[in-house]
Amino acid sequence: MAHRVVNFNAGPATLPLTVLQKVQEEFLDYHGEGMSIIEMSHRSKAFDALVVETEALVREIVGFSADYQTLFLQGGATAQFAAVPLNLSVAGKTAEYIDSGSWASKAVKEAEKLGKPYRVPASSKADAYKYIPTDFVIGKDAAYLHITSNNTIYGTQWQSFPGTGNVPLVADMSSDFYCKRFDPNKFALIYAGAQKNAGPSGVTMVIIRKDLLERSPNNIPTIMNYQIFAKENSLYNTPSTFGIYVVNLVMKWIKEQGGIDKVEKMNRDKAKLLYDTLDSSDFYKPHARKDSRSLMNITWRLGSEDLEKKFIAEATAQKFIGLKGHRSVGGIRASVYNAMTLKGVQQLVDFMKDFEKKNG
Ligand SMILES: *Cc1c(COP(=O)(O)O)cnc(C)c1O
């Protein structure tokens, strides 16, 4: 495996090596079916068993009860920006959105386009989205509160989730899906495109509390109707069969690591190593405010854009890839999703110390 790079891509992103090996091993003959997973009917017994197992596995990792159901949908998190207001709006009620970054504001724009009443009680836009706005009051009778649990571009993450009483809490967890333990019962719905922390692109997990399914109106596009997809166990039409299969393997990988608490510990160790390095001198300038730092996407700047270019060029030459920050923020971003190893982060930190010595 000497030719595999140390992959800090923001998404699609690194996946556990053992998962990739399992995919390779099973690819030509999935479970004795004599064909690959991408050649078999989504109506077959073998595939149906896979969906049933994966639906439960996804809930099991953090303890979502049978009051919830996992849906496997397509269209990425971007489709959910529209599906959430289409399904969860309630006549006479206003939806609330916390604006903690550009994905959050894209979610707002879809609600606006659909003509749904909404309010943004808090935003950190004026401060370059350096922090999670946590000081806000929502309407007691809001249709739902939408948050983005991790802001992939800025490297900020909710450290704890708000209690919302009877107001359904909805979270876009695309970039920190199952990176740490959280209380599932706080949420009415979470969604995440698989391609950052759970699998390949093409499948989106939606975990919805079943009582909310009643809200889906009949007059919305079928492809976005939660109630129909729940009733059909995600098999209303052809799903991303390969995507669901890889998500299944990644969930099993989390269990093999010792479960979500072990994965969280690994993520905290990796993030600490990087943040300690950023904090140990003025050479590296972290973007996110300390109280809002992400475990998954770690962002920083250097003294000049030229120095940043040099940093990325030298890092790439040493097989550290995907470190260029998002174009809206610039600088450097290291995405250290679940599958990134502590060793990979240690190697990057060694490189950073060396780079600082030579250029500081
Ligand atoms: C990547 C990302 C998205 C967009 O996901 P798609 O699957 O490409 O639609 C949305 N929200 C967050 C938080 C993301 O990180």
The ligand as an SDF file (V2000), in Angstrom:
LIG
                    3D

 15 15  0  0  0  0  0  0  0  0999 V2000
  -20.6400   18.7470    1.6270 C   0  0  0  0  0  0  0  0  0  0  0  0
  -21.7460   19.3310    2.4000 C   0  0  0  0  0  0  0  0  0  0  0  0
  -22.9990   19.5800    1.8190 C   0  0  0  0  0  0  0  0  0  0  0  0
  -23.2870   19.3220    0.3610 C   0  0  0  0  0  0  0  0  0  0  0  0
  -23.4320   17.9730    0.1710 O   0  0  0  0  0  0  0  0  0  0  0  0
  -23.8730   17.3240   -1.2370 P   0  0  0  0  0  0  0  0  0  0  0  0
  -23.9790   15.8940   -0.8480 O   0  0  0  0  0  0  0  0  0  0  0  0
  -22.7820   17.6180   -2.2100 O   0  0  0  0  0  0  0  0  0  0  0  0
  -25.1610   17.9310   -1.6370 O   0  0  0  0  0  0  0  0  0  0  0  0
  -24.0000   20.0690    2.6290 C   0  0  0  0  0  0  0  0  0  0  0  0
  -23.7960   20.3200    3.9380 N   0  0  0  0  0  0  0  0  0  0  0  0
  -22.5990   20.1170    4.5190 C   0  0  0  0  0  0  0  0  0  0  0  0
  -22.4240   20.4100    5.9710 C   0  0  0  0  0  0  0  0  0  0  0  0
  -21.5520   19.6090    3.7660 C   0  0  0  0  0  0  0  0  0  0  0  0
  -20.3560   19.3980    4.3500 O   0  0  0  0  0  0  0  0  0  0  0  0
  1  2  1  0
  2  3  1  0
  2 14  2  0
  3  4  1  0
  3 10  2  0
  4  5  1  0
  5  6  1  0
  6  7  2  0
  6  8  1  0
  6  9  1  0
 10 11  1  0
 11 12  2  0
 12 13  1  0
 12 14  1  0
 14 15  1  0
M  END
$$$$
